[in-house]
């Protein structure tokens, strides 16, 4: 049997020679060479510092393979090549090596000039690596420098093209550099200039050591590669290709699928060009792959690269039955079905993006503030799934999606490799939508651990938690500090509350940049109101113009509590005051996460949010009253109440092993899982009513107030629509309970 893979390695010198001879060719499905000039520079840095640059994936070529994949020479190669290997993964790195070391007379893509690459030997030997590697454009000045070795020696400029020249050019250059500074040292010694002698002598030593380093890198630095056998079938090559994970610019599975669809008469790249404007809000180069992933998730529940291969029209997929037997199925029958599935996926992504960017849905008003781009395929597929459910089930399904989404954001769930997470979440969420008891464990755990979030350390824009908090501020309806209105969201950005300039002097560790000290506001407000001043300077001005109550209300819409507001006004404002401010804002934001996300008050109007919180404040003292009246005796609680509560507790304990089971065997623990009706049934039971009669006086009145309270709670929690009578009666019940319980 032929070897499918032949792992090997090649020295830098040998690789450059093979590139020079045109032995590598690029298949048509590869993307164009698109590295920026600094990307090439950074690769040179990695090579000269002896870093691993990833493995290449090659396919030993033959005429049929070269023709089938429409292979072309590497960018910049001009001449008659000797093609041997098709580059499946590594084109960007190989082309960068070719361009830097062989200096072809061609401009970089999208540039108006040729780039040249150099090493500053003086900085390299001083280990100032970030400044040692450079590039510049081939101007007349640089043409003179490249044609004058002595100017190179004088300024310690080593052109990387010397390495690719071959023959004796490299050793001659190194020898010439060392001799140049030996002569400088001799001249300085003759003239008695000790300072110049010391500098020249150091350069001689640097030249010797740099020469040794060059020899080691060019002769001993190894680039690893895997070469596939030339007779390997193309479908096996595709499967191997999708599983190779290198550190270079990774080949896109989209390009491979496009190449395989070409013979079937389907122009996938044109389909992507047509779809791209509909999805341009999100700044990512992987959106075309996301469309394929959504197609795959909706068809087969999986979206890793090897599964995308089965989206090809007519491609058979082997499926295992529960009994172990196997059969083959075709996911996409023909071109027309592929186009239909593609259009459905594009529409799903477009709708999902609109929902995510909506300021009253998920608050990602700018692409920069989307917590994860990689969550899009799962989110879009779930939205598409929910849209085909019966209308009566969609409200609950969307509620569960919101819980999953925010738990994912604040748990950094989509920060790494996500294909397997995407597939698992889609399958798990579908099951949870169908059955309440199947809530994913990480969603349940987030509801119990969110208070452990440390928002102080969220100082970098773009992280999921940082962006998630910014989204919540948008959802909260954060109002403009200068105009008091909710500003146009395309005009919002996050700015410091306590200015960064003050923090640079008074706050350590970059803490001034924490999300706890940032909030969405317009550039105009930042420029005209804050102006780099402390809050105790700009807040009094706002108060004089608009009144303290108005300014406090505006800042509360930014999760700045009355206590935090007072801290900001302190004079003088000290580092201790800053610490007190962010501590209070941490508490306020965590409370907001609980109220808006965990307790599902996000979709409620501010008035209904307050009512829902007020109902909760009635429940807490009722539990305390029951615990006191029953002296912690579980036997006094009605059996049907305990049965309902134990079912809820059992589900909770199964989902979260960290919960203290012993605590929930006590009445105090079980009371945490009592609903309004369980509280009512317990208080009005025959066994316990005598203990409560002195508090509530009349059982019929108490039951009526519970009914009004429950009617309001159910209206808030389920229909999201509360009529005026229900609201008024509910408010009256809240007042009645508060007055009675105060006694």
C-alpha positions in Angstrom: 0.0 0.0 0.0 1.3 3.5 -0.9 2.0 5.9 2.0 -0.7 8.6 2.0 1.6 10.9 4.0 5.4 11.4 4.0 6.5 13.6 6.8 9.9 15.2 6.2 11.8 18.5 6.6 14.1 20.7 4.5 16.7 23.2 5.3 16.2 26.9 4.6 18.9 26.9 1.9 17.4 23.9 0.1 13.9 25.4 0.3 15.0 28.7 -1.2 16.8 26.8 -4.0 13.6 24.7 -4.8 11.6 28.0 -4.8 14.1 29.5 -7.2 13.8 26.5 -9.5 10.0 26.8 -9.5 9.3 23.4 -8.0 6.2 24.5 -6.1 2.9 25.4 -7.8 -0.4 26.8 -6.4 -3.8 25.2 -7.2 -6.6 27.4 -8.5 -8.7 27.0 -5.3 -6.1 28.7 -3.2 -6.7 32.3 -2.3 -4.4 34.9 -3.9 -1.2 35.9 -2.1 -2.5 38.5 0.3 0.1 38.9 3.1 0.8 42.5 4.0 4.5 43.7 4.0 4.6 43.5 7.8 3.4 39.9 7.7 6.4 39.0 5.6 8.7 40.9 8.0 7.3 39.0 11.0 7.9 35.6 9.3 11.5 36.6 8.7 11.8 37.5 12.3 10.5 34.0 13.3 12.9 32.3 11.0 16.0 34.2 12.2 15.0 33.7 15.8 14.7 30.0 15.1 11.0 29.8 15.8 8.8 27.1 14.4 6.7 28.5 11.5 4.3 25.6 11.0 4.3 22.6 8.7 3.6 22.7 5.0 1.0 20.4 3.3 2.1 19.3 -0.2 0.8 16.9 -2.8 3.4 15.3 -5.0 2.4 16.4 -8.4 1.8 14.7 -11.7 0.3 16.1 -15.0 -3.2 15.0 -14.2 -3.1 16.6 -10.8 -1.5 19.8 -12.1 -4.2 20.0 -14.8 -7.2 19.1 -12.6 -6.4 21.9 -10.1 -5.3 24.4 -12.7 -1.9 25.0 -11.0 0.1 28.2 -11.3 3.6 29.3 -10.3 4.2 31.1 -7.0 3.5 34.8 -7.0 6.5 36.6 -8.5 8.1 33.6 -10.2 9.1 34.4 -13.8 10.6 31.7 -15.9 10.4 28.0 -16.8 9.8 26.1 -13.6 10.2 22.5 -12.7 7.0 21.8 -10.9 7.1 18.9 -8.5 4.7 19.7 -5.6 1.2 21.2 -5.3 1.0 23.5 -2.2 -2.2 22.7 -0.3 -1.3 24.5 2.9 1.6 27.0 3.2 1.2 29.2 0.1 1.4 32.4 2.1 4.6 31.3 3.9 6.3 29.9 0.9 5.5 33.0 -1.2 6.7 35.3 1.6 10.0 33.4 1.8 10.3 33.6 -2.0 9.6 37.3 -2.0 11.9 38.3 0.9 15.0 36.1 -0.1 14.8 36.1 -3.9 13.5 39.7 -4.3 11.5 39.3 -7.6 11.1 42.5 -9.5 7.3 42.7 -8.8 5.2 44.9 -6.6 3.5 43.4 -3.5 -0.3 42.9 -4.2 -2.3 46.1 -3.9 1.0 48.1 -3.6 2.6 50.5 -6.1 6.1 49.4 -5.4 8.4 46.5 -4.7 9.3 45.8 -1.1 12.7 44.9 0.1 13.6 43.2 3.4 16.6 43.9 5.6 18.1 43.1 9.0 19.8 45.8 11.1 22.7 43.8 12.4 23.5 46.2 15.2 20.0 46.0 16.7 19.9 42.2 16.1 23.0 41.6 18.0 21.8 43.9 20.8 18.6 41.6 20.9 16.3 44.5 20.0 14.4 42.2 17.7 11.3 44.3 17.3 13.3 47.0 15.6 16.0 44.8 13.9 13.7 43.4 11.1 12.5 45.9 8.6 11.1 46.5 5.1 11.0 49.5 2.8 10.0 50.3 -0.7 12.5 50.1 -3.6 13.0 53.8 -4.1 16.0 55.3 -5.9 17.7 55.8 -2.6 17.4 52.1 -1.8 18.5 51.1 -5.2 21.8 53.0 -4.5 22.1 51.3 -1.1 21.6 47.8 -2.6 24.2 48.5 -5.2 26.8 49.8 -2.6 28.0 47.1 -0.1 30.1 49.6 1.8 27.1 51.7 2.6 25.3 48.6 3.8 28.4 47.7 6.0 28.6 51.3 7.3 24.9 51.3 8.3 24.7 47.6 9.4 22.1 46.8 6.8 21.9 43.2 5.7 19.6 42.7 2.6 17.9 39.4 2.9 18.1 39.1 -0.9 21.8 38.2 -0.4 20.7 34.8 1.0 18.8 34.0 -2.1 21.6 35.1 -4.5 23.3 31.7 -4.1 26.9 30.8 -4.7 29.6 32.7 -2.8 27.5 35.9 -2.4 26.5 35.3 1.2 29.9 34.3 2.6 31.5 37.1 0.6 29.1 39.6 2.1 29.7 38.4 5.6 33.5 38.5 5.1 33.3 41.9 3.5 31.3 43.3 6.5 33.8 42.0 9.0 36.8 43.3 7.0 35.1 46.7 6.6 35.0 47.1 10.4 38.5 45.6 10.9 39.8 48.4 8.8 37.8 50.9 10.7 39.2 49.6 14.0 42.8 49.7 12.6 42.3 53.3 11.4 40.9 54.3 14.8 43.8 52.6 16.6 46.4 54.4 14.3 44.8 57.8 15.0 44.5 57.1 18.7 40.8 57.4 18.8 39.9 54.9 21.5 36.2 55.5 21.4 35.9 54.8 17.7 38.3 51.8 18.2 36.0 50.3 20.8 32.9 50.8 18.6 34.6 49.3 15.5 36.0 46.4 17.5 32.6 45.6 18.8 31.2 45.7 15.3 33.9 43.2 14.2 32.8 40.9 16.9 29.2 41.4 15.9 30.1 40.7 12.3 31.7 37.4 13.3 28.8 36.3 15.5 26.2 37.4 12.9 28.0 35.4 10.2 27.9 32.3 12.4 24.2 32.9 13.1 23.5 33.3 9.3 25.4 30.0 8.6 23.4 28.2 11.2 20.0 29.5 10.1 20.5 28.9 6.4 22.1 25.5 6.7 20.4 24.0 9.9 17.0 25.7 10.2 14.4 23.1 9.2 11.0 23.6 7.7 8.7 20.6 8.2 6.3 19.4 5.6 3.9 16.5 4.9 3.8 15.3 1.3 0.8 13.3 0.1 1.4 10.6 -2.5 0.7 11.6 -6.1 -1.6 8.7 -6.7 -3.9 9.5 -3.7 -7.5 10.0 -4.7 -8.7 13.6 -4.6 -11.5 12.9 -2.0 -8.9 11.5 0.4 -6.7 14.5 -0.2 -9.6 16.7 0.7 -10.3 14.8 3.9 -6.6 15.1 4.9 -6.5 18.7 3.9 -9.4 19.6 6.2 -7.7 18.1 9.2 -4.3 19.7 8.9 -3.8 22.6 11.3 -0.8 24.7 10.6 0.3 28.1 12.0 0.5 29.8 8.6 -2.5 31.5 7.0 -4.9 28.7 7.0 -6.5 27.5 3.7 -10.1 28.2 3.7 -12.5 25.2 3.3 -14.7 27.6 1.2 -12.0 27.7 -1.5 -11.7 24.0 -1.6 -15.5 23.5 -1.8 -15.6 26.1 -4.6 -12.9 24.2 -6.5 -14.8 21.0 -6.2 -18.1 22.6 -7.3 -16.6 24.1 -10.5 -16.8 21.0 -12.5 -20.5 20.7 -11.5 -21.2 24.1 -13.1 -21.7 26.0 -9.8 -19.8 29.2 -9.2 -19.7 29.5 -5.4 -17.4 32.5 -5.4 -20.0 34.5 -7.4 -22.7 33.4 -5.1 -20.6 34.7 -2.2 -20.0 38.0 -3.9 -23.8 38.4 -4.3 -24.4 37.5 -0.7 -21.6 39.5 0.9 -23.3 43.0 0.9 -26.2 41.5 3.0 -23.7 40.4 5.7 -21.2 43.2 5.6 -22.1 44.5 9.1 -19.8 41.9 10.7 -16.1 42.4 10.0 -14.8 38.9 9.4 -13.0 37.1 6.6 -14.8 33.8 7.5 -18.4 34.8 6.7 -18.3 32.7 3.5 -17.4 29.7 5.6 -20.1 30.6 8.2 -22.7 30.3 5.4 -21.5 26.7 4.7 -21.5 25.9 8.4 -25.1 27.1 8.8 -26.0 25.0 5.8 -24.3 22.0 7.4 -25.7 22.5 10.9 -29.3 22.7 9.5 -28.7 19.6 7.4 -26.7 17.3 9.6 -26.1 19.0 13.0 -22.3 19.3 12.5 -20.1 21.9 10.9 -16.4 21.0 11.2 -14.6 21.1 7.8 -14.8 17.3 7.1 -18.6 17.6 7.3 -18.8 20.5 4.9 -17.5 18.1 2.2 -20.8 16.3 2.3 -22.6 19.4 1.2 -21.4 18.7 -2.4 -24.3 17.8 -4.6 -24.6 14.1 -5.0 -21.9 13.3 -2.4 -22.7 10.2 -0.3 -22.3 10.2 3.4 -22.1 7.0 5.5 -24.4 7.0 8.4 -24.5 4.5 11.4 -27.8 3.2 12.7 -28.3 2.8 16.4 -27.9 -1.0 16.0 -24.4 -0.5 14.4 -25.4 -1.1 10.8 -24.5 1.5 8.2 -26.2 3.1 5.2 -25.4 5.9 2.8 -27.4 9.1 2.3 -27.0 12.1 0.1 -27.6 15.5 1.9 -27.8 17.7 -1.2 -29.2 16.0 -4.3 -28.3 18.5 -7.0 -27.2 22.1 -7.8 -30.7 23.5 -7.4 -30.9 22.1 -3.8 -27.5 23.4 -3.0 -28.5 26.9 -4.1 -31.7 26.7 -2.0 -29.8 25.6 1.1 -27.2 28.3 0.5 -29.9 31.0 0.2 -31.6 29.8 3.4 -28.3 30.0 5.3 -27.6 33.5 4.0 -31.0 34.7 5.0 -30.6 33.0 8.5 -27.3 34.8 9.0 -28.7 38.1 7.8 -31.6 37.9 10.2 -29.4 36.8 13.1 -27.1 39.8 12.5 -30.0 42.2 12.6 -31.2 40.7 15.8 -27.8 40.9 17.4 -27.2 44.5 16.4 -30.6 45.7 17.5 -30.3 48.1 20.5 -33.3 46.5 22.2 -32.4 42.8 21.5 -28.7 42.1 22.1 -27.1 45.5 21.8 -24.2 44.7 19.5 -24.6 48.1 17.7 -21.3 47.9 16.0 -19.3 45.0 14.6 -16.5 45.9 17.0 -18.8 45.3 20.0 -20.1 41.8 18.9 -18.8 39.6 21.8 -18.0 36.8 19.4 -18.0 36.5 15.6 -17.6 32.8 15.9 -21.0 32.4 17.7 -22.8 33.5 14.5 -23.3 30.0 12.9 -24.8 28.5 16.0 -27.0 31.6 16.7 -28.2 31.8 13.1 -29.0 28.1 12.9 -30.9 28.3 16.1 -32.9 31.3 14.9 -33.7 29.4 11.7 -34.8 26.4 13.7 -37.1 28.5 16.0 -38.7 30.2 13.0 -40.3 27.0 11.8 -41.7 26.0 15.2 -45.4 26.5 16.0 -46.0 30.2 16.9 -47.0 29.3 20.5 -43.6 27.7 21.1 -41.4 30.5 19.7 -41.6 32.8 22.7 -40.2 30.2 25.1 -37.6 29.1 22.6 -36.3 32.6 22.2 -36.1 32.9 26.0 -33.9 29.8 26.1 -31.7 31.1 23.3 -31.1 34.3 25.2 -30.0 32.4 28.3 -27.6 30.3 26.2 -26.2 33.3 24.4 -25.5 35.4 27.5 -24.1 32.4 29.4 -21.8 31.8 26.4 -20.7 35.4 26.3 -19.8 35.7 30.0 -18.3 32.2 30.1 -15.9 32.9 27.1 -17.5 29.8 25.5 -16.7 30.7 21.9 -13.1 32.0 22.4 -11.2 29.0 21.0 -11.8 26.4 18.4 -15.6 26.4 18.1 -16.8 23.9 15.5 -17.5 21.2 18.0 -18.9 23.7 20.5 -21.2 25.0 17.8 -22.5 21.6 16.9 -23.0 20.5 20.5 -24.8 23.7 21.5 -27.2 23.5 18.5 -28.1 19.9 19.4 -28.4 20.7 23.1 -30.5 23.8 22.6 -32.9 22.0 20.2 -33.4 19.3 23.0 -33.9 22.0 25.7 -36.4 23.8 23.5 -38.4 20.6 23.3 -38.0 19.6 27.0 -37.5 22.0 29.9 -35.7 19.4 31.9 -32.8 19.2 29.4 -31.3 22.7 30.2 -27.6 22.6 29.3 -25.5 22.4 32.4 -23.3 25.4 31.6 -26.4 27.6 31.2 -27.6 26.5 34.7 -24.2 26.9 36.2 -23.9 30.5 34.9 -27.1 31.4 36.6 -25.4 30.3 39.9 -21.9 31.6 39.4 -22.3 34.9 37.5 -21.5 36.8 40.7 -18.0 35.5 40.5 -17.3 37.5 37.4 -14.3 39.8 38.0 -15.0 42.8 35.7 -12.0 44.8 37.0 -9.7 42.7 34.8 -11.7 43.4 31.6 -9.5 46.2 30.3 -9.2 45.2 26.6 -11.8 46.0 24.0 -13.0 43.1 22.0 -13.1 40.4 24.7 -16.4 38.7 25.1 -17.1 39.9 28.6 -16.0 43.5 27.9 -18.2 43.7 24.8 -21.0 41.9 26.7 -21.1 44.6 29.3 -21.1 47.3 26.6 -24.0 45.5 25.0 -25.9 45.5 28.3 -25.3 49.3 28.6 -26.9 49.8 25.2 -29.8 47.5 26.1 -30.3 49.5 29.3 -30.9 52.6 27.2 -27.8 54.5 28.3 -28.7 58.2 27.6 -26.4 60.9 26.4 -24.9 62.9 29.2 -25.1 66.2 27.3 -28.6 65.9 25.6 -30.3 63.4 27.9 -31.6 61.4 24.9 -30.7 57.9 23.7 -28.2 58.8 20.9 -27.9 57.3 17.4 -26.2 54.1 18.0 -23.8 54.4 15.0 -22.4 57.5 16.8 -21.6 55.7 20.1 -18.3 54.6 21.4 -17.0 53.7 24.8 -15.1 56.4 26.7 -13.6 56.8 30.1 -15.7 58.1 33.0 -12.5 59.0 35.1 -10.1 60.2 32.4 -7.2 58.0 31.2 -4.7 60.8 31.6 -5.5 61.0 35.4 -5.3 57.2 35.6 -1.9 57.1 33.9 -0.5 59.0 36.9 -2.6 57.7 39.8 -3.8 54.1 38.9 -1.5 51.1 38.5 -1.7 48.1 36.2 -3.9 49.7 33.5 -6.9 49.5 35.8 -8.1 52.9 34.5 -9.1 51.1 31.3 -11.4 48.6 32.9 -15.0 48.3 31.5 -16.0 49.5 35.0 -14.6 52.9 34.1 -16.0 53.0 30.6 -19.5 53.6 29.2 -21.1 54.3 25.8 -21.3 58.0 24.9 -20.8 60.1 21.8 -17.5 61.6 20.8 -19.2 65.0 21.0 -20.0 64.5 24.7 -16.5 63.2 25.4 -15.0 66.2 23.7 -17.4 69.0 25.1 -18.3 67.6 28.5 -15.5 65.5 29.9 -12.5 67.1 28.1 -10.0 65.0 30.0 -11.3 66.4 33.4 -12.3 64.5 36.5 -16.0 63.9 37.2 -15.9 66.4 40.2 -15.2 69.1 37.6 -17.6 68.2 34.8 -20.6 66.7 36.8 -21.3 70.0 38.8 -21.5 71.8 35.4 -24.1 69.4 34.2 -26.0 69.7 37.5 -26.0 73.5 37.3 -27.5 73.3 33.8 -30.0 70.5 34.1 -30.6 69.8 37.8 -29.2 67.1 40.1 -32.1 64.7 39.8 -31.9 64.7 36.0 -28.1 64.1 35.9 -28.4 61.3 38.5 -31.1 59.7 36.4 -29.0 59.8 33.3 -26.0 58.3 35.0 -28.2 55.5 36.5 -29.0 54.5 32.9 -25.2 53.8 32.7 -25.2 51.5 35.8 -23.8 54.3 38.0 -25.7 54.1 41.3 -26.5 57.0 43.6 -23.6 55.9 45.8 -21.2 55.7 42.9 -22.4 59.2 41.7 -21.6 60.6 45.1 -18.1 59.1 45.0 -17.4 60.7 41.6 -18.2 64.1 43.2 -15.6 63.8 46.0 -13.1 66.6 46.3 -10.3 65.8 46.1 -10.7 62.7 44.0 -8.1 60.2 45.1 -7.0 56.7 43.9 -8.9 55.3 46.9 -12.0 57.1 45.5 -11.5 55.5 42.1 -11.2 52.1 43.8 -14.5 52.7 45.7 -16.2 53.8 42.4 -15.3 50.7 40.4 -16.1 48.5 43.3 -19.6 49.9 43.5 -20.1 49.8 39.7 -19.0 46.1 39.7 -21.8 45.5 42.2 -24.3 47.5 40.1 -23.5 45.7 36.9 -23.6 42.3 38.5 -27.0 43.2 39.8 -28.0 44.2 36.3 -26.8 40.9 34.9 -29.1 39.2 37.4 -32.1 41.4 36.8 -31.9 41.7 33.0 -30.5 38.2 32.1 -30.9 35.7 34.9 -34.3 36.9 36.0 -35.3 37.6 32.4 -36.3 41.2 32.8 -34.5 42.3 29.7 -37.6 42.4 27.5 -39.7 44.3 30.1 -40.4 48.0 30.1 -38.6 49.9 33.0 -42.0 50.1 34.8 -42.6 46.3 34.6 -39.0 45.6 35.6 -39.6 47.6 38.8 -42.8 45.7 39.5 -41.2 42.4 38.9 -38.4 43.3 41.4 -41.0 44.6 43.9 -42.9 41.2 43.7 -39.6 39.5 44.5 -39.1 41.8 47.5 -42.5 40.6 48.8 -41.5 36.9 48.4 -38.3 37.2 50.5 -40.0 38.3 53.7 -42.8 35.8 53.2 -40.2 33.0 53.2 -38.7 34.4 56.4 -42.1 34.6 58.0 -42.9 30.9 57.1 -39.5 29.7 58.4 -40.1 31.5 61.7 -43.7 30.4 62.1 -42.9 26.7 61.4 -39.6 26.8 63.5 -37.9 25.1 60.6 -40.1 22.0 60.9 -40.5 20.4 57.4 -43.4 18.2 58.6 -45.6 21.3 59.0 -45.4 22.1 55.2 -48.2 20.7 53.1 -47.1 17.5 51.4 -48.2 18.6 47.9 -46.1 21.8 48.2 -43.0 19.8 49.3 -43.5 17.4 46.4 -43.5 20.3 43.8 -40.4 21.9 45.4 -38.5 18.6 45.6 -39.0 18.0 41.9 -37.5 21.5 41.1 -34.6 20.9 43.6 -33.9 17.5 42.1 -33.5 19.0 38.6 -31.3 21.8 40.0 -29.0 19.4 41.9 -28.6 17.1 38.8 -27.5 20.1 36.7 -25.1 21.5 39.2 -23.1 19.2 41.5 -21.6 22.3 43.2 -24.9 23.0 45.0 -24.9 22.2 48.7 -27.3 19.2 48.9 -27.4 19.3 52.7 -28.6 22.9 52.8 -31.5 22.0 50.5 -32.7 19.3 52.8 -33.6 22.1 55.3 -36.7 24.2 55.2 -34.5 27.4 54.7 -33.0 25.8 51.6 -36.3 24.5 50.2 -38.0 27.9 50.7 -35.6 29.3 48.0 -37.5 27.2 45.5 -41.0 28.1 46.6 -43.2 30.0 44.1 -46.0 32.4 45.0 -48.6 29.7 45.0 -46.5 27.4 47.3 -46.1 30.3 49.7 -49.9 30.9 49.6 -50.7 27.2 50.1 -48.3 27.0 53.1 -49.6 30.1 54.9 -53.2 29.2 54.4 -52.9 25.5 55.3 -54.8 24.2 58.3 -51.7 23.4 60.2 -50.0 26.8 59.9 -52.8 29.3 59.5 -53.2 29.9 63.3 -49.6 31.0 63.4 -50.2 33.6 60.6 -53.7 34.8 61.5 -52.4 37.5 63.8 -50.3 38.8 60.9 -52.7 38.6 58.0 -56.0 38.7 59.9 -58.4 37.5 57.1 -57.6 34.4 55.0 -60.0 35.5 52.2 -58.3 38.9 51.9 -54.9 37.2 51.9 -55.9 34.8 49.1 -57.3 37.7 47.0 -54.0 39.6 47.4 -52.0 36.5 46.4 -54.3 36.1 43.3 -53.6 39.7 42.3 -49.9 39.4 42.8 -49.8 36.1 40.9 -51.8 37.6 38.1 -49.3 40.4 37.7 -46.3 38.1 38.0 -47.7 35.7 35.3 -48.5 38.6 33.0 -44.9 39.9 33.4 -43.2 36.5 33.1 -45.3 34.9 30.3 -47.3 37.2 28.0 -45.0 40.2 28.4 -48.2 42.2 28.2 -50.0 43.5 31.3 -53.3 45.3 31.1 -54.0 48.4 33.2 -56.4 46.6 35.7 -54.0 43.8 36.3 -51.1 46.3 36.8 -53.1 48.5 39.2 -54.4 45.5 41.3 -51.0 44.0 41.4 -49.5 47.3 42.6 -52.1 47.5 45.3 -51.3 43.9 46.4 -47.6 44.8 46.6 -48.4 47.8 48.8 -50.7 45.7 51.0 -48.1 43.0 51.6 -45.4 45.6 52.3 -47.6 47.3 54.9 -48.7 44.0 56.6 -45.2 42.5 56.7 -43.7 45.7 58.2 -45.9 45.1 61.3 
